[in-house]
Amino acid sequence: TWFLILAGLGLRSIIANPEVLHALNPMWAVHFFLEYKTVSFIALGAVVLSITGVEALYADMGHFGKFPIRLAWFTVVLPSLTLNYFGQGALLLKNPEAIKNPFFLLAPDWALIPLLIIAALATVIASQAVISGVFSLTRQAVRLGYLSPMRIIHTSEMESG
């Protein structure tokens, strides 16, 4: 649901301001890097940070396997994030003052509270995924001898992790 909301908000904004799709031309990136060297370096850092959540997917690989993670990434996550980021760009082209909060300003006024609630729920779910990932990585590090042995207690008889 979260990713469909991200995609829908972005698509709505792209349709309202399709000029943002000119950003797909790589010459704009080359021009940006040549013209604004320091700022472009900082912007590249922001791009890298925008995809760091993928590390949680790596940690989930032990629970779900390689194929489901790849399938989810390429069919749901990446397209949804791309549409949302382009939608934010379209909003900023149309209204530069939206820089104060481009994500929430993508939504119509009536949807702000529901979006805030869903964002909070998505954050809770994502934090649980990170906790599960840390558990899996710690357990593997203990098994490989990179961490000293520690007692691991499973609170569920049905699931590990």
C-alpha positions as CSV (number, residue, x, y, z in Angstrom):
1,T,0.0,0.0,0.0
2,W,2.8,2.4,1.0
3,F,4.6,2.1,-2.3
4,L,1.4,2.4,-4.3
5,I,0.7,5.7,-2.5
6,L,4.2,6.9,-3.3
7,A,3.8,6.0,-6.9
8,G,0.3,7.6,-7.1
9,L,1.4,10.9,-5.5
10,G,4.4,11.1,-7.8
11,L,2.4,10.2,-11.0
12,R,-0.2,12.8,-10.2
13,S,2.5,15.5,-10.0
14,I,4.3,14.3,-13.1
15,I,1.0,14.5,-15.1
16,A,0.5,18.0,-13.8
17,N,4.0,19.1,-14.8
18,P,5.6,16.7,-17.3
19,E,8.6,19.0,-18.0
20,V,10.3,17.1,-15.2
21,L,10.8,14.2,-17.6
22,H,13.5,16.3,-19.3
23,A,15.7,15.3,-16.4
24,L,16.0,11.8,-18.0
25,N,18.4,13.4,-20.5
26,P,21.9,12.6,-19.2
27,M,23.2,15.8,-20.6
28,W,21.5,17.8,-17.8
29,A,23.5,15.7,-15.3
30,V,26.8,16.3,-17.2
31,H,26.0,20.1,-17.3
32,F,25.2,20.1,-13.6
33,F,28.4,18.4,-12.7
34,L,30.5,20.7,-14.9
35,E,28.8,23.9,-13.8
36,Y,28.3,23.3,-10.1
37,K,31.2,21.1,-9.0
38,T,30.9,21.4,-5.2
39,V,27.1,21.4,-5.1
40,S,27.0,18.4,-7.5
41,F,29.2,16.4,-5.2
42,I,26.8,17.1,-2.3
43,A,23.8,16.2,-4.5
44,L,25.5,12.9,-5.5
45,G,25.8,12.2,-1.8
46,A,22.1,12.8,-1.3
47,V,21.3,10.4,-4.2
48,V,23.4,7.7,-2.5
49,L,21.6,8.4,0.8
50,S,18.2,8.1,-0.9
51,I,18.9,4.4,-1.8
52,T,20.6,3.3,1.4
53,G,17.4,1.7,2.6
54,V,18.3,-1.1,0.2
55,E,20.7,-2.5,2.8
56,A,17.6,-3.6,4.8
57,L,16.6,-5.6,1.7
58,Y,20.0,-7.3,1.9
59,A,19.4,-8.2,5.5
60,D,15.9,-9.6,4.6
61,M,17.5,-11.9,2.0
62,G,18.1,-14.5,4.7
63,H,14.4,-14.5,5.5
64,F,12.9,-14.3,1.9
65,G,15.6,-15.3,-0.5
66,K,17.2,-13.6,-3.5
67,F,14.4,-14.0,-6.0
68,P,11.5,-12.4,-4.0
69,I,13.7,-9.5,-3.0
70,R,14.7,-8.8,-6.6
71,L,11.1,-9.2,-7.7
72,A,9.9,-6.8,-5.1
73,W,12.7,-4.3,-5.8
74,F,12.3,-4.2,-9.6
75,T,8.5,-4.4,-9.8
76,V,7.3,-2.3,-6.8
77,V,10.0,-0.4,-4.9
78,L,12.2,1.1,-7.6
79,P,9.3,2.2,-9.9
80,S,7.4,3.7,-6.9
81,L,10.4,5.6,-5.5
82,T,11.3,6.8,-9.0
83,L,7.8,8.1,-9.7
84,N,7.7,9.8,-6.3
85,Y,11.1,11.5,-6.7
86,F,10.2,12.7,-10.2
87,G,6.8,13.9,-8.8
88,Q,8.6,15.9,-6.1
89,G,10.8,17.3,-8.8
90,A,7.8,18.3,-10.9
91,L,6.2,19.9,-7.8
92,L,9.4,22.0,-7.2
93,L,9.6,23.1,-10.9
94,K,6.0,24.3,-10.6
95,N,6.3,25.7,-7.1
96,P,9.9,26.4,-5.8
97,E,8.5,27.4,-2.4
98,A,7.5,23.7,-1.9
99,I,11.1,23.0,-1.1
100,K,10.1,23.3,2.6
101,N,8.4,19.9,2.5
102,P,8.0,18.5,-1.1
103,F,6.9,15.0,0.0
104,F,3.8,16.0,2.0
105,L,3.0,18.9,-0.4
106,L,2.5,16.3,-3.2
107,A,-0.7,15.2,-1.4
108,P,-4.0,17.1,-1.6
109,D,-4.9,18.9,1.6
110,W,-7.6,16.4,2.5
111,A,-5.1,13.5,2.4
112,L,-2.4,15.0,4.6
113,I,-3.6,13.4,7.9
114,P,-4.1,9.9,6.4
115,L,-0.7,10.2,4.6
116,L,0.9,11.1,7.9
117,I,-0.6,8.1,9.6
118,I,0.4,5.7,6.8
119,A,3.9,7.2,6.8
120,A,4.2,6.6,10.6
121,L,3.0,3.0,10.1
122,A,5.5,2.5,7.3
123,T,8.3,3.8,9.5
124,V,7.4,1.3,12.3
125,I,7.4,-1.6,9.8
126,A,10.7,-0.4,8.2
127,S,12.3,-0.1,11.7
128,Q,11.2,-3.7,12.5
129,A,12.7,-4.9,9.2
130,V,16.0,-3.2,10.2
131,I,15.9,-4.8,13.7
132,S,15.2,-8.2,12.1
133,G,18.1,-7.6,9.7
134,V,20.5,-6.7,12.6
135,F,19.4,-9.9,14.3
136,S,20.2,-12.0,11.2
137,L,23.6,-10.3,10.6
138,T,24.5,-10.7,14.3
139,R,23.6,-14.4,14.3
140,Q,25.6,-14.9,11.1
141,A,28.6,-13.0,12.6
142,V,28.5,-15.2,15.7
143,R,28.4,-18.4,13.5
144,L,31.4,-17.2,11.5
145,G,33.4,-16.3,14.6
146,Y,33.4,-12.6,14.0
147,L,31.6,-11.9,17.2
148,S,32.0,-13.7,20.5
149,P,29.4,-16.3,21.2
150,M,26.2,-15.0,22.8
151,R,23.0,-16.6,23.8
152,I,20.2,-16.0,21.3
153,I,16.7,-16.4,22.5
154,H,13.9,-16.9,20.0
155,T,10.6,-15.6,21.3
156,S,8.5,-17.6,18.8
157,E,8.4,-21.4,18.3
158,M,7.4,-20.9,14.7
159,E,9.8,-18.3,13.4
160,S,13.5,-17.5,13.8
161,G,14.6,-13.9,13.7
